[in-house]
């Protein structure tokens, strides 16, 4: 991971992300794991909590310690909390409400920290209902990171329901059936005894109910991140994103605890446990861990103990003292229990290395309270589950696990939730050894392929980091700017610097001569404030709508899009032109009929606008998913017979040139060079003394021959060294020939894709509309060098062109461009990557079928 880190920082893409979890270690640890994965990719983390919780965090790996700053906010005093109590593990269940009040008092210190540190992102938990307004005021995008499953979030409902504005559930019984907004068959709901047991959490009478906290953070955040895989809960993710939240919902993976429990094999806590497990048969042991935040009653403890005894299986039971309790759990066990199970069962009263125990081959079943973090750890090792949910979301989790056949729930009384020793023993035998239980064991083995897949963990983390890096079309600004409502740029010069809303160093702006050259695209009566119309003609031409469109009056019918109103596709349109087009469509209210927008020539790795793995940034003005489907390099284009009459003479000439010695020049025909610029370009090529192949096609609609623009005697002087071709050429084949060393380009996105596929560095001569911005991007990424030009009229000298060619082609200082082109070839030439993008797009189409009108 270190190489990723260095690469990210070298590119200037380092993010500063603030993490702020709730004061429970079931939340703190997943936030910490996500922090490590973001830091592994070269980004800086401020992990914010209170002093006691920071001290209890696992030790950071040495290579990540410089990137993760552990920020201690003093814990606010609360009169009803014990001294030094700063987390749920420090207090009994009935005192958690006081912990939340103290947590809310962190509002001021956290706001001051955010103001002074100005992070790029804030990732927070469900509890700080006051935080999204603070982030909005400071201009910090925020993500709600849910440690709960997508199905649980869906059951809770949309923000309006959680905020108590529109909740049809007024009685306990209403929570025991799937809610009205779940349109497909499901058994995911609470049991009545679970609602009664957790009545304080369902009540809206407390100062700030948990539902209100959830509703506030979901309503106020920009993105919802979920600790899960999309393929584990596909329909629930779709429901959340499309219907319930109507904002991006992003799975970040399961975040297994990689380093925790991976200490020395001589660890004094682990050695005696391992020695006992080593003596047991393979897959014979029941491991029991029910957490400590919702302790069992004496009656429940008795039935569970006697059920374990009755089952006759070896067992290892972690039975920790409830928070804030002075009572010893041993007193809750039946008389003589420990003596009767001695040698067959172990009752552990302290912390135990759970991941190591679950990974031991002797363990065959996990009896769990259905905490999502614990279940993740079990499924990594293919352990089927026996389910005994106790608190809050655990009942909903249990329904999911039963629905997926990865576990069986212990039968309980629907009224009071009690269970018997017999039901415990029967469920253990079913899942552990009985023939009917093979379905659970097989399903657990199947889940291991997902939950134990390290590559999958990394892909999800990579995709989430790309989402955080996304700054889609930031130069053009927010919609209020694009529509001319609030644009501070009133003079041409204002467009020659990065705009105020780009918070990081960037050179992406127009040159003054580029604005002046494209002034015909500006509305004559609106001046530069309607800058979004630059590129209007280009966008219309690219979509076959002619050169002009009266965007204020013309209604865009679905047939104009040729593919109906469900999807708007831009196949080769540059991102700036697409953005302009979307605003044209938006001005007519037409986007409401579109299900999603596709940018098909984007690469997340290159542009950092959206991840490849099916999570799609939603633009602030469309509220629709924007999906990258990859670069779509021309795999079959120009793949005709090797004896093709156009290709043979070109290939024969290229074959005679040295490896990497040829400059290939193709500047398109839509924005032709003036006679003076053609002259300077020609003489610069001559001055460079490199072999060259120049595609100089007649301008569109022109009767003039381009050869008349060339300097007198030029073709004669370069004969044998250079070729000027006045016709169509097989560009991909030329770029793929080993003799070609540099591509001199006008920065058209499609042409550059074709060059980088073959590792060609670039010499940049942007001519039209968005090509200037594209050029700045290539320079920023060290993929090419722009020919120096006069800022006033855009002219260039033959000497500057020859110098650029020598720099990129052979000079020692130019190795950075050649190396970067080789690096980009690994991305642009990666067929597996292309296929993944297309697969993800097709999968999205399959998961989001057209809705009936």
N, C-alpha and C positions, 0 to 999 in steps of 0.2 A: 504493500500500500504506500510505501514511502515514495516511490516514483510518481504515483498519482499526485501526492501532496506537492512535490517539488514542481511538477508540471503545471499544476493549477496555479501555484504562486508565481511561477515564471510568466504565465500568461496574464498576470494582473487580475485574475478573476477571484481572488480570495474574498470570501464572505466573512462577516462577523455576525454570528448567530447567538442570541440570548435564549437560554433554556430556563423555564420557571415551572417546576412540577409542584403538585400538591404534596402535603407533608405526610405521605404514607410511602413506605418503601416499596410497596407494590406498584407505585407510580414513579418514585424516584429512580429506581433501578432501570426500568425501560427508558426513561428520559436520559439516563446516564449512558446506556448502551447506544441510543440514537446519537448522542453527542459524540461518542467515540467514532462511530461510523462516518459522521460528517467530518470530523477532524482528520480521519484517515485519508480523506480526499482533499486535504490541503486547506481546510477552512478553520477559522478561529472561533472558539466557543467561550461564552461566559455562562457558566453553570451556576445559577443563583438559588441559594437556599439559606437555611439558618445554620449557625455555627455547629451545633451538635450533629445535625444531619450531614453536613460537609465532612466532619471528622469520621463519620461512620461509612463513608463511601468506600468501595473497593479501591485498591491502589491503582493509579493510572499506569499503563505501560509507559516505559521511559520515552519512547519515540513520540508519544502523544502528549506528554506532560507540557511541552512548550506551547501547544496549541489550545489547551483547555485551562481556562482560568476559573478557579473555584472561588466564587464570590459569596462572602458571608454577610447576610443582612441580619443585624441583631434581632433576636426574637422578641416581639412585643410582650410586655408583661400582661398577664391576665389573672385576676384574683382567684378564679375557680380552677386554675390548672396547677398541678404539682410542680415543684421546683425542678428545673432542667427538663421538663417535658416539652419536646419540640416535634414529636411525630406520633402517629396513631399507635405505634408499638409501645409508647410510653404511658398511655392512658387507657382506662376501660372504655368500652363502647359508648356508655352514656355521657362521657365527657368529650367526645369528638366535636360536639357542637361548640364547645368553648375553644377548642383548637382552631376551628374555622373562623371564629370571631377574631382570634389573635392573628391568624393568617391574613384576614382582611385589613388588619392594621399595618401590613407591609406595603400597602398601596403607596403611601408617600415616599418611603425610601426607594422603592422600586422605580417609581416615576422619575425621581431625581437621578437614579443610576442610568435609566434609559436615555434621559435627556443629555447627560454628560457623555455617554458612550456612543450614541447614535448608531445602533446596530443596523445591519441590512435586513434582518428578520428577527421576530420574536416568536418563539414556540412555547405555548403555555398549556396548562391543564384545564380541567373542567371548572375548578373552584373559583378562580379570580374573575368573577362576573364584572368587576369594575375595570378590568384591564383593557379590553378592546377600545373603549373611548379614549383612554390615555394614549394607546398606540396610534390611533387615528389622528389625534391632536399633534403628535410628534412626527407624523408621517412615516411610521414604521409598519410595514406589512406584518400581519401576524397569522400564525397557523395554530389551530387547536389540535393538539396531539392527543388522541383518544387511546387509552390502554384497553378500552372495551371493544368488543367485536362489533362489526357493522350491523349485525342482526339486533344487537342490544340497542344501539343508537336508533335504529329504525323503529323498534318497539317504543322507545321513549317518545318519538314523534317529532314533527317540525317545531321550529322555535316558537311559533304562536301557541302551540299546545303546551310546551314546557314552561312558557312564561305565564300560563294560566289564562290566556286571552280566549282560547278556543279549544278547551279540553272537554270532550264529551264524557270522560271517565270521572264520574262523581262518587261511585261506590266501589268498595274493594272487589266485588265480583267483576267489575268492568276490566280489571287488570288480569283476569284469569282466562281471557280469550284474546286471540290476535286482534289488534286494532283495525279500524275501518280503512286505514291508509295502506294496509298490506294487501295487495291485490291477488296474491297467489296463495295456494294452500300451504298452511304452516301450522305446526303445533307449538311454536315458540311464544309462550306466555307464562306468566307466573302461576304457581299453584296458589290456592286460596290461603293456605297456611303460611306461605311465604309473604304474601301481602300483609297478613296480620302481624307476622313476626317483625316485619320491617316497616310497620305503620308510620313510625316517626319520619322515615325518609320519603314516604308518599304524601305526608301531610303538607299542606301549604300554609299551616299556621305558624311555623317557626319563623325566625327573623329573616333568614334568606334560605328558602328550601333548595335542596340539591337540584330539583328540576329547574328552578329559576336560574341557578348557576349555569347549568347545561345550556338552557335556552339562550342566555345572554352571550355566552362565548361563541356558540354556533352562529348566532345572528350577527355578531360583530367581527368574526374572523374572515380572512380572505380565503383560506384553504382549511379543509379538515383532513388531518392525517390520521390513519388508523393502523394499529399494530396488527397486521394480518396480511395475507396474500389475497389478491383479487380472485384467483382461481379457487380459493377455499370457500368464498361467499359471493360468487359472481352476481346473483340476482339481488342480493342485499346491497351490494355496492351500487348497482344500477339504480335501485329504488332510492337510495339516499341521494345520489348525485342528481338524478333527473327529476324526482318528484318531491322528495321531502326537504332536502336542504337547498337544492337548485344552485349549488356552487361546487367547485372541485372537491372531490373526496378521494384522497390519495392513499393507497396502501403502502406502507413503508417496509413491509416484511415483518417477520415475527421477532427479530432482534434477540436471538438466543444469547445467553450469557457466555461469551467466548472465553474470557480470562478467569472469571470467578470459578472457584472450585478447581483451579488447575495448578495448585501449588505443589510443593514437594511431596513425593510419595511417602516421606517419613513424617508428614504432618501428624501431630500427636492426637488430633481429633479423628483423623481418618484411619489410622492404622488399626485400632481395635475393631472398628466397624468393618473394614475390609477383611480382616481375619475371620470375623464371624460369617460374613457373606460368602467367603471362599469355601466354607465348610458346607454350604447348602447346595442342593441340586440346581441344575440349570433351569431357570424360569420357574422356580418353585416358591419364591418368596413374595408375600404381599407387603408392599410398602405403603404406609399410611401417614399422611401429613394433611392436617385440616386447618392450618394457620392458627393464629392466636387472637385475631381481632374479634371473632364471634365465637366465644367458647361454648362447648357443649354443656348442657345441664347435667346434673348428677345422674338422672334417669337415662339420658342419651348415652352418657359415658359408659354406664353399666351395660346397656344393651349392645353397644359396639364392642366392648371388651369380651362379653360372653359370645357374641357372634364370631369374633376372631377365634376364640377358643373352640367353638363348635365346628368351625370350618376344617380344623386339623392342619391348616397350612402353616408353614413357618412365616413369621411376620416381623417387620421392623417398624415400630410405631413412634413417630416423633410427637411427643405430647408436651408442649411447652406451656408454661404458666401464663394465664391470661394477663394482659397489661394492667398494671396497677393493683394486681391481686397479691395478697400475702399468703393465700391458701395454696397448699401443695396439691398438684393434680393427683398425686398418689392416693390422697384421701378420697378421691372420687371413684377410684377403681374398686371393683367388687372384692370382698374379703377373700384372701387366699389366691387371687388371680395370678399374681407374679410367680408365686411358688408353683402353681399348676402348669404354667407355660414355660418354666425355666428350661433353657436349652433349645426350645422351639421358637420362642418369641422374645423380642427385645423391646422394652419401653424406654425411650431416650427422652430425658427431661431438659436437654439443652439444645442449642443450635446444632444442626447436622449438615454435612456437605451434600445437599440434595442432588445436585447434578451428578456427582460421582456415584451416589447410591443408585439413582435411576439407570445409570449407564452400566452398572455391574450385571454380568450375565445371569446371576442367580435371581434377579428380580423379574417377576412375571406379570404382575398387575400393580396398578397404582390406584389406591383408594383415596379419592381426593374431594375437597370441598368445591372443586370446579373453578378455582381461581385461574384465569386465563394464562398468567405467567407460568404457573406450575404445570398446567396441562401442556403448554408448548414444550417444556423441558421433557415431559414424559413421551410425547409423540416423536420427538427427535430420536428416541431409542425404541420406537415401535411397541410401546407398552399400552395395552388396552386398559380401559378405565372402569372403575366402580365408583359411582357418582353419589355424593352425599352433600348437596348444596346447602349452605347455611345462611348466606347473607347477600342482600342487594342483588347485583347482576348475576350471581352464581346460579340461581334458578334458571334464568334465561340461557346461560351457557350450557347448563345440563341438558336443556331441551335440544340445543343444537347438537351436542355430542350424541345424544340418543338418536336424533334424526339422521345423523351421519353414520350411525352404527359403529362408533368408536368407543362406546361405553354403555353400560346398563345402570340405571338408577335404582338404588335401594328403595323398595316399596315403602310408602309412608301413609299415615292416616291423613286424609285430605283436610280434616278439620283442625287438628293441632300439630300435624307434622311429625308425630311420634313414629318410631319404627321398632321392629322387634329383632332379637338376636337371630331368629330363624331367617328373617328376610336378609340380614347381613350375610349369613353363611350361605344361603341359597344363591345370592347374587355373586358372591365370590366364586363358588363352584361353577356357576354358569360361565362366567368370563374366563376363569382359569383353566378348566379342564373339560367341561361337558361338550358334547358334539354340537349342540345347538349354539354354543358360544363361539364356534369357529369363525362365525361372521365378524365378531368383534376383534378377534385376534388377526384375522386376515386384513380387516380394514385398518388396524393399527400399523401393520406392516406396510400397507399402501401409503398411509400418511407419512411414514418415515421417509419415503422417497421425496416428499415435498418438504417436510419440516427439517429433514437432515441434509438438505441440499445447500452446500455453502455457496455455490455459484448463484443460486436463486437469491440467497440473502444479499449477495453483493449487487446483483442486478437491481433489486428493489432499492437498495441504498443509493446506488448510482442514479437511478431515475429520480429519487426524491431530491438529491442534491442538485440535479439539473433543473428541477422545478424551482428550487430556491434561487438558482442563478438566472432564471428566466427574466429577461428585461425586454419583452417582445416589442420591437419597433419603438423603442423608447425615444428615439430622436423626434418622432412626429408628435409625441406628447399625448396627454389625456384628451378625452373626447371634447371637453369644453374648448380646448385649444384648437383641435382639428376643425371644429365647427365655427371658429372665429369668434367665440364668445369671450374667451379669456386668454388671448395670445399676447404675451408681452413683447413679441418680436414684431416691430412695426417698420423696421428698416432692413434693407437687403443684408447689411453687414451683420445683423443679428443671427443670420443663419450660417455664418461662417465659424461659429463656436458651438460646442456642445450645449444643449439647452439646460436650464436651471434644474430640471427634474431628473437629470442623470447624475446620481450621487457619487459615481466613481470616476477615476481618471479615464478619459477617452479622447481619441482624436476624430471621432465620427461626426463630421459636419461637412457642409458644402464649401467649396471654394467660391469666392465671389464671382469668378468668371462663369462658374457652372450655373449660378442663379441667374445671371444676366443672359446667358445663352438660352435658358429655358423660360424666359420671361413670357413667351407667347402662351404658355400654359396657365398664366395667371389671369384672373378675371380683371378686365381693364378698369372696373369701377371699384374694386375692393382692395387693391394694393397687395402688399405682401402678407397682410393678416390672413388672407385666405390661402395660405401657402399650401394647404393640403391639395389644392387643385394642380400643383405641379405634378406632372405625370398622368394627368387625367386622360390626355389623348393616348398616351402609351397604354394605359390600362384598358381603354376602350378598344384600341387596335388589337391588343393581345386577346381580347375576348370576342373579337369579330363583331363589334358593335359600331364599326365605322370610326372616323376620326373625332367626331364630336358627340356629345350627349348633353342635352339640357337637363342637368341633374335636378333642377328645381321643379320642373314640370313633368318630366317624362316618367311614366310608370313602368317599372321593369317587370314584364310579364314572365311567367315561368318558362314559356317556350323560348324566350331569349336566352335563358340559361341552358337550353337544349336538353337538360336532364331532369326537368321537373323542379318542384319547389322543396323537395325534401333535403337536397344536398346542393351546396354551391361549391364547385370544384375549380380551383385554379391550378392548371397543370404545369405551366412554365412561367407563370407570372412571378415577377420578383416580389419579395415581401412588401416593399414600400408601395408598389403598384396595387397589390392586393389590398393593402390597408386603405388606400385611397378609394378603391372600388367598394370596400365594405361600408365606408362612410357615405358613398353615393347611394348604395342600396339602403343603408340605414335611414337616410333622409326621407325615403319614401315609405318607411315603416315596413319594408318588405322582409326584414330579417326575422320577423316573428314567425313567418311560415317556414323558416329553414330549421332543420333539426341540428345540423352542424356544418361547419366550414372546414374545408380541407386545404392545407398548404402542402402540396405534394413534392416540392423540391427542397425540403428542409432537412437538415441533419442536426440532431440535438448536440452531438459531439462537437460540431463546428460552431453552431450558432447559439447554443445554450438558450434555446427558447422553449423547449418542451422535451420531456423524456421520450424515449422510444417505446416504453412499455405500457402503452394504453392509458397513460394519464395525460390529460390534455389540458393545457392552460385555457382558461375561458377569458376572452377579452372583456374588459370592463364595460364595453358598449354593446356587445352582442349577448353576453351571458350565455354563450354557446361554446361547446368544446371546440378547440382548434387543434387539429390532429396533424402531426407530421407523419408522412408516409415514406420518408427516405428520399434519397437523391435521384432515384430512378435513372441510373446511368444507361446509355444506349447499348444494351447487351447484344442486340442482334443488328442494330443499324450498322451499315457499312461492312456487313459480313458476307458480301457477295463472293462469287468465285474469285480466286486469286488472279485469274486471267482477265478480270474486268478491264475493259479498254481504257477507262479513266484512271484506274489505279496502277496499271503496269508501268507506264512511263514515269510516274511519280515515284513508285517504289524503286525502280532501277536507278533513278537519280539519287534518292536517299541512301541506297545501298552503297554508293560510292563515297559517301561522306563519313568522316570519323564519328565514333560513338559520342553522343552528347554534344556535337559541335554545331548543330543547325539551330538557327532562330526561326521559329514558325510565327508568322504574322497573319492575323485575321481580325479585322475590326468591324465586321458586319457591313450592312449597306443602308440601314435605316437612318443613320446620322453621318452622312458622307463628310470626309475631310475637305477643307478648302484646298485650292491649288497650292497655296503657300505651305500648308501643313503637309500635303503629300510630298512636296519638294523637300521639306525639312526631314521628313521621315525617311525618304529615299536616300538622301545624302548622309543621314545618320547611320543607316544600314551599311552604306558604302564605307563610311569612316570607321565603323567597328571592325571591318575585315572578317567578320564571321560569315560562313555560308548561311543563306537564308532561303526560305520558301514563303512568298508573300501572296496571299489571296486578296486580290484587289478587284472586287466586283463592281460592276456598274451600279451607281445609286438607283434606288427604286424610282421608277417613273422617268428616268433620265435617258435622253438619246445620246448623250455625250459618252465617249469612250474614255475610261479611266487612264488609258495609256497616254492620252493627250495631256494629262496632268503631270506626268513624270518629267524630271529634268532632262534637258537635251543630252543625248549620248549616254544616259544612265544605263539602259539595258545593254548597250555594247560594252561599257566598262565593267559590268558585273557578270558578263557572260561566263558561264562555267562555275562561278561562285554563288550566284543567286538566281532564283526563278521567280518571275512575276506571273501569276496565274489569273486569267480574267474570267474563269468559269467556276462552276461548282466543283468542290473537291471533297473526297471522303475524309473529313476532318479527324474522325476518331482513329482511323488507320494511320494517318500522318502522326498524330500525337502519340500513338502507340509504337511508332518506329523507334528503334534504339538510337538513331542518329540525332533525334530532336532533343535539344538540351534546355530550351527556354521557349515560353509562349508569350509573345507580345500581344496583349489583348485589350479590348475596350471595356472589359470587366462585365460582360454579359454573364449572368449566373450559370446558364446552361453550358456555355463554352468553357468556363472555368472548371465546372464539374468534370468535363471530359478531360481536361488537362491534368487535374490533380489525381484522377484515377491512375495516371501513368507516372506520377511523381515529378511533373514538370513545374519548376519555379516560374514565377510570372514577372513580366515587365508590364506596367499598368499605364494605360492611356485612356481614361474614361472620357466618354463623349456625350452622353445623353441621359437625362432624367436621373434615375436612381443609381447610375453607374458610379457617380462620385462617392456616394455613401458606401456602396459595395467595395470600392477601391480602398477607402479608409479602413474598412474591416480587414481586408487582406494585408494591408500594411501593418495594422495593429497586431495581427497574428504572425507577422514575419514570413508571409507566404510569397511576397513580391515587393517590388519597389516601383513607386510612381515616377514617371519622367517629370523632372522639374519644369514648371510652367510659369508664365507671367500671371500674377494674381488678377490683373485687370482684364486682359483680353484672352487669356488661356493659350497664348502662343508658346512654342517651345523651340529650342535650338538643336541643330544637328549634333552639336557636341554633348548636350545633356542626354540625348538619346543614346549615343554611342557609349557614354560613361555608364549609364544604367545597364546596358547590355553587358559591358565588360564586368561590372560589379556582380551581377547575378550569375553570369556565365562562368567566370574564371577567377576573379579576384579573391584573395584570402578572406577579406571582410564579408564577402558574399556567401561564405559557406553556411551562415545561419539560415539563408533563404533556401539553399539547396537541401540542407538537413531538414528544414521544416516541411518542404515539399515531400521528402521521403517519408516523414512522419505522417503527413496527411494522406499519403498513398495507402497506408495501413488502414485508414478509416474509409476513404473514398473507394478504395479497391476491394473492400471486404464484402464479398458476395453474401456471406452469412448475415452480416449486418443489414444489407439491403433487404434480404428475405425476411428478417425479423420485423422490420418496419412495416412491410407489406402484410405479413401475417397478422401483426397487431391491428392494422387497419381493417383487414377482412374480419378479424375476430370482433372488432367493435361493430362492424356492420351487422354481424350475426347476432350480437347481443343487444342491438338497438334496432329491431325491425321497425319498418314504417308503421305508424299508428293509423288506425281507421279515422277518416275525417269525421 
